Amino acid sequence: MFQTGAPLQRAGDSATRCWLVNHGVVRFFYLNEQGTERNRSFHGPGSWVGGSLPPLVVPSPYAIEALSQVDAVELDYGTLRQWQTAHPHLDGVLAQAMGHVFTQQAHREAELLSLTAQERYASFLAAYGALAPQIPQHQVASYLGISPVSLSRIRARMGIADGQRGA
């Protein structure tokens, strides 16, 4: 169980485990040298999350933080490697999972480089619609690469009532 604001993984620490989120919402974010946080993604119930590509034990390039109280099942990478050895058919599943991660990253990069802020927000709502009400607007703005004021203006243009959360 992780309380709101608790880190699951700190940026730069060796990623040695992953989690299956049963309840709650987590965010992945980067922290630059000036202390600015930029959200990479959000994940809710049913999502596997980790600080690298399992089962590689490498420093995590981003942090993972609970945005709400999170109930999650933890899987150590050592156990995952043991399962790979005992069950070689898991390699295909892991390769498929890594392919999914790379596809998501490419899609996110394309959105940031080619869509307007309003289009990125519409895409955010399409991708995270079920989680959006649980995500504070300043976190959504960070994900979109805009200020909270800009997000408020976009929401007004779209006819969405301003509130504390993402939707």
Secondary structure, 3 states (H helix, E strand, C coil): CECCCCEEECCCCECCEEEEEEECCEEEEEECCCCCEEEEEEECCCCEEECCCCCCCCECCCEEEECCCEEEEEEEHHHHHHHHHHCCCHHHHHHHHHHHHHHHHHHHHHHHHHCCHHHHHHHHHHHHCCCHHHCEHHHHHHHHCCCHHHHHHHHHHCCCCCCCECC
